[in-house]
Amino acid sequence: MELTIDSRFPGIDDLRNRARQRIPGFAFEYLDGGCNEDVNLIRNTADIREIELIPQYLTKHTGSEMKTELFGHTYDAPFGICPIGLQGLMWPGAPDILAKAAHQHNIPFILSTVSTSSIETIAEITEGHFWFQLYHPTEDRVRDDIIQRAEKAGCEALVILCDVPTFGYRPRDIRNGLAMPPKMTLKNILQIMTRPEWALRTLFKGQPTFDTLKPYTPEGLNLKQLGLFMDKTFSGRLNEEKIKPIRDMWPRKLVLKGVASEGDAQRAIDLGLDGIIVSNHGGRQLDAGQSAIKPLASIAEKYGDKIKVMMDSGIRSGPDIARTMATGADFTFLGRTFMYGVAALGAKGGLHTISILKRQLQQVMEQICCEKVSDFPKHLFQD
């Protein structure tokens, strides 16, 4: 489709700066921050940008094609939208905006269990062309019902999350009262008053809630009780015994997100999974770990012929997508980049951000004489 870019905000940094001006400080810090001292948050992107590509200017070039086949579907570009929790806190209706934009541009959208739209709503927006990321419930009946809803809705791939055995220690969110249970402080109220458009749209849309989880949540819970309910209902720690019944009941593509080692990649293959997403949760879980790009090369080289190897965390731009693909990823996903776009431009933000990324990536491909995305590794500079 036509790539339409608002000339006032041609770069992702422009969108980030605009987002900071448009949403309350507590919402921006939830979106923008990592855990502890943000070491891995910063390292994620910095390490990606250490990667260099080799141009081939005198090679015959007939054009560059971004279309990418993944799990039997040909997408228009080799990137998709990450699952993001509490999207409606950052901008009212954000998951609906992004799902619609992804569907129009034919790229994958992953809905998080703890986002603010339901499985059924996203299925209607995307005509069933979406993925769903499952936080593992402690009760089998809740797990089974959520999975059955996703299957009935047409979900094309189920993504199970392995990198949240505990919630990351996030000082900003604690200061802002966004740790569970959340609270609204005078400071936060004053921040809202300085962002009238966000406040009015939130008032019109209603307080963001975990819409997918409404059937399992008792009515009348206050915010503290809701936090305690969530802690009791979901356990982020996965193991082989928890994955096996999911593999048995899920008939479509099953992906493990949060892989950061060769050992976990091999276990995913042994369990019959279809794909892995190399990720460190955007630097929000383990500050002392590696950046996501570091283990990608060895995992892709060792297991790329056995399972689809994808990556998220730290990817911010078209050139970053190119660098990640050159390192061995079959596909990439971005999270904060898209939320900057929606927070900056509202309903137009999803389409605008995808257009930027497509145009940037196309320019890189043309510049280095890369005809298809599977050729990116041929352009990787290695010492």
Backbone torsions as a table, in degrees:
resi	resn	phi	psi	omega
1	MET	NA	167.6	-177.6
2	GLU	-63.0	137.3	178.7
3	LEU	-93.4	109.4	-178.2
4	THR	-109.1	121.9	-177.0
5	ILE	-123.6	128.1	175.3
6	ASP	-71.9	116.3	-174.0
7	SER	-65.9	-13.6	176.9
8	ARG	-74.7	-23.0	-174.7
9	PHE	-135.0	67.0	-173.6
10	PRO	-79.8	-12.1	-177.7
11	GLY	-123.2	161.7	-179.8
12	ILE	-66.4	-35.1	176.0
13	ASP	-62.8	-35.0	175.6
14	ASP	-61.5	-42.7	179.8
15	LEU	-66.4	-40.8	178.6
16	ARG	-61.6	-44.9	-179.7
17	ASN	-64.4	-40.3	178.5
18	ARG	-67.3	-38.9	178.2
19	ALA	-60.8	-41.6	179.2
20	ARG	-59.6	-34.6	-179.1
21	GLN	-78.0	-19.8	-170.4
22	ARG	-102.1	-21.0	-175.6
23	ILE	-120.6	156.2	-179.0
24	PRO	-58.4	152.9	-177.0
25	GLY	-57.4	-39.2	-178.5
26	PHE	-66.1	-33.9	178.5
27	ALA	-72.8	-40.5	178.7
28	PHE	-65.8	-40.6	-179.7
29	GLU	-68.1	-32.8	174.7
30	TYR	-63.5	-42.3	179.6
31	LEU	-69.6	-44.4	-165.4
32	ASP	-89.2	-20.3	-169.5
33	GLY	-89.9	164.3	173.9
34	GLY	-111.8	-145.8	178.2
35	CYS	-114.6	160.2	177.9
36	ASN	49.6	-115.0	-176.7
37	GLU	-101.0	14.7	178.0
38	ASP	64.8	21.8	-177.9
39	VAL	-61.2	-50.1	-176.6
40	ASN	-76.2	-28.2	173.6
41	LEU	-57.8	-47.6	-178.9
42	ILE	-71.2	-41.3	-177.2
43	ARG	-63.8	-35.6	-177.9
44	ASN	-51.1	-55.5	-177.7
45	THR	-74.7	-38.6	-178.8
46	ALA	-60.6	-41.6	-179.1
47	ASP	-69.7	-36.8	175.4
48	ILE	-59.5	-41.0	-174.0
49	ARG	-80.3	-1.3	169.1
50	GLU	-77.9	-16.8	-177.5
51	ILE	-76.6	135.3	-178.3
52	GLU	-120.4	145.1	179.8
53	LEU	-112.0	151.3	-177.9
54	ILE	-103.9	119.5	174.8
55	PRO	-80.2	154.4	176.7
56	GLN	-130.0	85.7	-167.8
57	TYR	-74.6	-27.6	-175.8
58	LEU	-99.0	5.3	177.2
59	THR	-78.9	139.9	176.1
60	LYS	-59.8	131.9	-175.1
61	HIS	-133.0	124.7	-177.6
62	THR	-104.5	2.3	-179.9
63	GLY	129.7	163.0	-178.6
64	SER	-120.5	137.9	-176.5
65	GLU	-124.5	122.3	-179.0
66	MET	-86.2	-15.4	-176.2
67	LYS	-54.7	139.1	-173.1
68	THR	-138.2	130.0	177.3
69	GLU	-88.4	130.4	177.9
70	LEU	-145.8	120.9	179.0
71	PHE	55.1	39.1	175.5
72	GLY	83.3	0.4	178.9
73	HIS	-116.1	136.9	177.0
74	THR	-95.9	111.0	178.5
75	TYR	-90.4	156.4	-177.1
76	ASP	-76.3	-12.6	179.7
77	ALA	-155.6	159.3	-176.6
78	PRO	-88.8	36.5	177.7
79	PHE	-144.4	154.8	178.3
80	GLY	-140.6	-174.2	-174.8
81	ILE	-104.9	122.7	-178.8
82	CYS	-63.5	155.9	166.8
83	PRO	-69.5	134.6	-177.7
84	ILE	-135.4	126.9	178.8
85	GLY	-77.0	152.7	174.0
86	LEU	52.4	39.2	-178.5
87	GLN	-59.6	-37.7	-178.3
88	GLY	-67.7	-17.1	174.2
89	LEU	-69.7	-37.6	-176.3
90	MET	-79.1	-37.3	170.9
91	TRP	-154.1	128.3	-177.8
92	PRO	-55.4	128.9	178.9
93	GLY	76.3	14.4	-175.1
94	ALA	-56.0	-45.7	-178.7
95	PRO	-63.3	-35.1	177.7
96	ASP	-66.1	-41.7	179.2
97	ILE	-60.8	-46.4	-176.9
98	LEU	-71.8	-38.4	178.1
99	ALA	-62.6	-41.8	178.9
100	LYS	-64.6	-43.5	179.7
101	ALA	-64.7	-42.1	179.0
102	ALA	-61.8	-41.8	-179.9
103	HIS	-64.9	-41.6	-179.9
104	GLN	-66.3	-33.1	-178.3
105	HIS	-94.8	0.1	179.0
106	ASN	57.0	54.4	169.7
107	ILE	-128.5	157.5	-177.0
108	PRO	-75.3	143.2	174.0
109	PHE	-119.2	130.2	178.1
110	ILE	-109.2	120.4	177.4
111	LEU	-88.6	131.5	176.2
112	SER	-84.7	148.0	173.5
113	THR	-54.9	-36.7	-175.2
114	VAL	-105.1	27.2	168.8
115	SER	-83.0	-176.0	-170.3
116	THR	-111.6	20.2	168.0
117	SER	-128.2	155.9	-176.6
118	SER	-88.2	162.8	174.1
119	ILE	-53.2	-45.8	-174.6
120	GLU	-67.9	-37.6	178.4
121	THR	-64.8	-46.4	-179.8
122	ILE	-66.5	-36.2	177.4
123	ALA	-61.6	-39.9	179.2
124	GLU	-67.4	-42.8	-179.0
125	ILE	-62.8	-41.2	-173.2
126	THR	-97.9	3.2	-176.4
127	GLU	56.0	37.4	177.5
128	GLY	83.8	-0.2	-178.7
129	HIS	-94.5	77.7	179.3
130	PHE	-151.5	165.3	173.3
131	TRP	-112.1	159.7	178.7
132	PHE	-132.5	131.2	179.3
133	GLN	-102.2	123.2	-174.2
134	LEU	-100.5	121.1	161.8
135	TYR	-79.3	132.1	-170.5
136	HIS	-74.6	118.9	177.2
137	PRO	-73.0	153.6	176.7
138	THR	-75.9	-27.0	-179.1
139	GLU	-100.0	132.8	-179.8
140	ASP	-61.6	-35.2	-176.3
141	ARG	-65.8	-37.6	178.3
142	VAL	-69.7	-46.0	176.5
143	ARG	-54.1	-50.1	-175.8
144	ASP	-65.0	-38.8	-177.9
145	ASP	-68.9	-41.7	178.5
146	ILE	-62.4	-44.1	-179.9
147	ILE	-63.9	-40.6	178.4
148	GLN	-65.6	-37.3	175.9
149	ARG	-63.4	-42.9	179.3
150	ALA	-63.2	-42.6	178.8
151	GLU	-63.7	-45.7	179.9
152	LYS	-61.4	-34.2	-178.3
153	ALA	-76.6	-8.7	177.8
154	GLY	95.4	7.1	-178.6
155	CYS	-48.1	130.1	-173.0
156	GLU	-85.8	-27.3	179.8
157	ALA	-148.1	135.8	175.6
158	LEU	-101.3	128.0	-177.3
159	VAL	-111.0	119.8	177.3
160	ILE	-104.4	142.5	-168.1
161	LEU	-105.2	128.6	-178.0
162	CYS	-116.0	-2.8	-172.9
163	ASP	-104.9	22.9	176.3
164	VAL	-128.8	58.0	174.2
165	PRO	-67.3	-26.2	171.6
166	THR	-139.0	157.7	176.5
167	PHE	-76.9	135.5	179.9
168	GLY	-60.9	150.9	178.2
169	TYR	-85.4	107.1	-172.6
170	ARG	-118.8	96.4	-174.1
171	PRO	-56.3	-39.2	-179.0
172	ARG	-59.5	-47.8	-176.4
173	ASP	-65.3	-34.7	177.1
174	ILE	-64.9	-46.4	177.8
175	ARG	-60.5	-36.4	-175.4
176	ASN	-87.7	0.7	178.9
177	GLY	76.0	20.1	-179.1
178	LEU	-98.9	0.1	168.0
179	ALA	-71.3	158.0	178.4
180	MET	-77.9	128.5	-1.0
181	PRO	-82.4	142.8	179.6
182	PRO	-72.8	157.4	176.7
183	LYS	-146.4	156.5	-179.3
184	MET	-107.8	109.5	-178.3
185	THR	-92.5	168.6	175.9
186	LEU	-59.7	-39.6	178.1
187	LYS	-58.8	-44.5	-179.6
188	ASN	-67.0	-38.9	178.5
189	ILE	-62.1	-42.3	178.0
190	LEU	-64.1	-37.3	176.8
191	GLN	-62.8	-40.6	179.2
192	ILE	-63.3	-40.2	-177.9
193	MET	-63.0	-25.8	179.4
194	THR	-88.3	0.2	178.4
195	ARG	-125.8	68.1	-170.8
196	PRO	-61.8	-35.9	-179.6
197	GLU	-65.9	-44.7	177.0
198	TRP	-59.5	-43.5	-177.6
199	ALA	-64.2	-44.5	-178.6
200	LEU	-67.2	-41.0	179.4
201	ARG	-67.4	-36.5	176.4
202	THR	-66.9	-40.1	177.8
203	LEU	-62.3	-42.0	-180.0
204	PHE	-68.1	-41.8	-177.3
205	LYS	-77.2	-30.4	-176.6
206	GLY	98.8	157.6	-180.0
207	GLN	-57.0	131.4	-179.4
208	PRO	-63.6	137.6	178.8
209	THR	-135.1	164.4	177.9
210	PHE	-81.1	85.2	-169.4
211	ASP	-62.4	-36.6	179.3
212	THR	-62.5	-28.7	-173.4
213	LEU	-93.5	0.0	-176.9
214	LYS	-56.1	-38.7	180.0
215	PRO	-63.0	-17.4	-175.6
216	TYR	-108.9	-1.0	-175.2
217	THR	-102.1	122.2	176.9
218	PRO	-58.6	145.0	-179.8
219	GLU	-73.8	152.5	171.9
220	GLY	82.6	12.0	179.4
221	LEU	-75.4	136.5	170.1
222	ASN	-80.4	177.5	-174.0
223	LEU	-62.6	-38.5	178.8
224	LYS	-64.8	-44.3	179.2
225	GLN	-64.9	-36.2	177.4
226	LEU	-63.6	-41.4	178.2
227	GLY	-61.3	-43.9	178.5
228	LEU	-65.3	-37.6	178.1
229	PHE	-63.4	-43.6	180.0
230	MET	-63.2	-42.9	178.9
231	ASP	-61.4	-35.7	-178.5
232	LYS	-77.7	-31.9	-170.6
233	THR	-86.2	-25.9	-174.6
234	PHE	-124.4	138.7	176.0
235	SER	-125.5	119.9	-175.4
236	GLY	-81.1	-7.7	-175.1
237	ARG	-83.3	115.3	179.0
238	LEU	-98.1	155.0	169.8
239	ASN	-151.2	178.4	-175.7
240	GLU	-62.4	-36.4	-178.5
241	GLU	-66.9	-29.4	178.2
242	LYS	-81.0	-29.7	-177.5
243	ILE	-78.4	-36.1	-174.9
244	LYS	-56.1	-48.0	179.2
245	PRO	-66.2	-28.2	176.3
246	ILE	-67.8	-44.1	177.6
247	ARG	-60.7	-38.1	-178.3
248	ASP	-67.3	-36.7	-174.1
249	MET	-93.0	-19.5	-176.2
250	TRP	-93.0	118.1	-172.8
251	PRO	-87.2	-7.4	-174.9
252	ARG	-111.7	-159.2	-175.3
253	LYS	-70.0	135.5	-178.9
254	LEU	-122.4	127.4	-172.5
255	VAL	-124.4	138.8	175.4
256	LEU	-103.8	122.0	-178.5
257	LYS	-107.8	135.3	179.0
258	GLY	110.8	11.1	180.0
259	VAL	-69.4	132.2	-178.7
260	ALA	-138.1	13.7	-179.1
261	SER	-151.8	156.4	177.1
262	GLU	-63.7	-34.7	-179.7
263	GLY	-60.5	-45.1	179.2
264	ASP	-69.7	-32.4	175.7
265	ALA	-63.2	-43.0	178.9
266	GLN	-64.9	-40.5	178.4
267	ARG	-62.8	-38.6	177.7
268	ALA	-61.4	-41.7	177.7
269	ILE	-64.5	-45.2	-179.3
270	ASP	-60.6	-30.7	-178.8
271	LEU	-85.7	-0.4	176.4
272	GLY	81.5	23.9	177.6
273	LEU	-75.6	158.5	-176.2
274	ASP	-95.2	-23.6	-177.2
275	GLY	-158.1	159.8	172.6
276	ILE	-129.9	148.6	171.5
277	ILE	-114.2	108.5	174.9
278	VAL	-67.7	125.0	-169.2
279	SER	-164.6	150.7	167.0
280	ASN	-122.7	33.0	175.6
281	HIS	61.3	36.2	178.0
282	GLY	65.1	26.0	-178.8
283	GLY	74.6	19.6	-175.1
284	ARG	-100.7	0.5	-174.1
285	GLN	-121.5	-47.3	-173.8
286	LEU	-132.5	104.8	-178.7
287	ASP	-73.9	-22.8	-175.3
288	ALA	-91.1	3.1	-179.0
289	GLY	-89.9	-177.0	176.0
290	GLN	-78.5	159.6	167.1
291	SER	-66.0	158.2	-175.8
292	ALA	-64.7	-33.5	-175.9
293	ILE	-70.0	-23.7	-174.9
294	LYS	-62.0	-50.7	179.6
295	PRO	-80.4	-9.7	-173.8
296	LEU	-59.4	-47.0	-173.8
297	ALA	-59.5	-47.3	-178.1
298	SER	-69.6	-37.3	177.9
299	ILE	-65.0	-44.7	-179.5
300	ALA	-64.5	-41.5	-178.7
301	GLU	-66.5	-39.7	-174.4
302	LYS	-82.9	-33.0	-171.6
303	TYR	-123.1	0.5	-174.4
304	GLY	-61.5	-23.4	178.5
305	ASP	-89.9	-0.6	-178.2
306	LYS	-112.2	-22.5	-174.8
307	ILE	-157.1	150.9	176.4
308	LYS	-71.2	127.1	-178.1
309	VAL	-110.3	115.5	-179.7
310	MET	-117.8	171.5	178.7
311	MET	-149.1	144.6	164.2
312	ASP	-133.2	-178.8	177.6
313	SER	92.7	108.7	174.9
314	GLY	90.7	-8.8	-179.2
315	ILE	-79.5	122.4	-174.0
316	ARG	-121.8	-16.6	-168.6
317	SER	-150.0	174.0	175.1
318	GLY	-59.3	-48.5	175.3
319	PRO	-58.2	-34.9	176.8
320	ASP	-65.1	-39.4	176.4
321	ILE	-60.7	-44.7	179.9
322	ALA	-61.1	-45.5	179.7
323	ARG	-61.1	-41.3	-178.7
324	THR	-68.1	-41.3	176.9
325	MET	-64.3	-38.6	179.4
326	ALA	-65.5	-27.5	179.8
327	THR	-78.5	-13.2	174.5
328	GLY	132.1	-3.9	-179.3
329	ALA	-70.8	140.9	172.8
330	ASP	-79.8	-24.2	-175.4
331	PHE	-162.1	159.7	-178.9
332	THR	-132.3	157.7	175.7
333	PHE	-135.0	145.4	179.4
334	LEU	-126.7	145.5	179.8
335	GLY	-119.7	-69.4	-176.4
336	ARG	-56.2	-39.4	-178.1
337	THR	-53.0	-45.0	-178.4
338	PHE	-71.7	-35.3	178.9
339	MET	-71.4	-31.9	171.9
340	TYR	-58.3	-43.9	-178.6
341	GLY	-61.3	-45.3	-179.0
342	VAL	-70.5	-42.3	178.7
343	ALA	-63.7	-31.1	-179.7
344	ALA	-78.8	-41.0	-168.9
345	LEU	-124.8	6.7	176.8
346	GLY	61.5	-130.6	-174.1
347	ALA	-61.5	-24.1	179.7
348	LYS	-89.0	-7.7	-170.7
349	GLY	-66.3	-36.4	-179.9
350	GLY	-65.7	-49.8	179.8
351	LEU	-62.3	-41.6	-179.5
352	HIS	-61.8	-45.9	-176.7
353	THR	-67.2	-43.0	177.8
354	ILE	-61.6	-39.7	179.4
355	SER	-62.7	-42.4	177.2
356	ILE	-59.1	-49.9	-175.5
357	LEU	-63.7	-41.4	178.3
358	LYS	-63.3	-44.8	-177.5
359	ARG	-67.6	-40.6	178.0
360	GLN	-62.4	-46.0	-177.5
361	LEU	-66.3	-40.5	177.9
362	GLN	-61.1	-40.9	-179.5
363	GLN	-64.0	-41.5	177.8
364	VAL	-62.0	-44.4	-178.8
365	MET	-61.7	-44.1	178.8
366	GLU	-65.2	-39.9	-176.2
367	GLN	-64.2	-40.7	-176.1
368	ILE	-95.5	1.7	178.7
369	CYS	67.6	46.0	178.6
370	CYS	-103.6	113.7	-172.3
371	GLU	-81.6	-31.5	177.6
372	LYS	-144.4	157.0	-170.6
373	VAL	-64.0	-27.9	178.8
374	SER	-67.7	-12.8	178.9
375	ASP	-88.0	-5.6	-177.6
376	PHE	-53.7	-42.3	-179.4
377	PRO	-58.8	-23.7	177.8
378	LYS	-68.7	-16.5	-177.4
379	HIS	-104.3	8.2	-178.3
380	LEU	-77.8	124.8	175.2
381	PHE	-80.8	127.7	179.1
382	GLN	-128.2	134.5	-179.8
383	ASP	-65.1	NA	NA
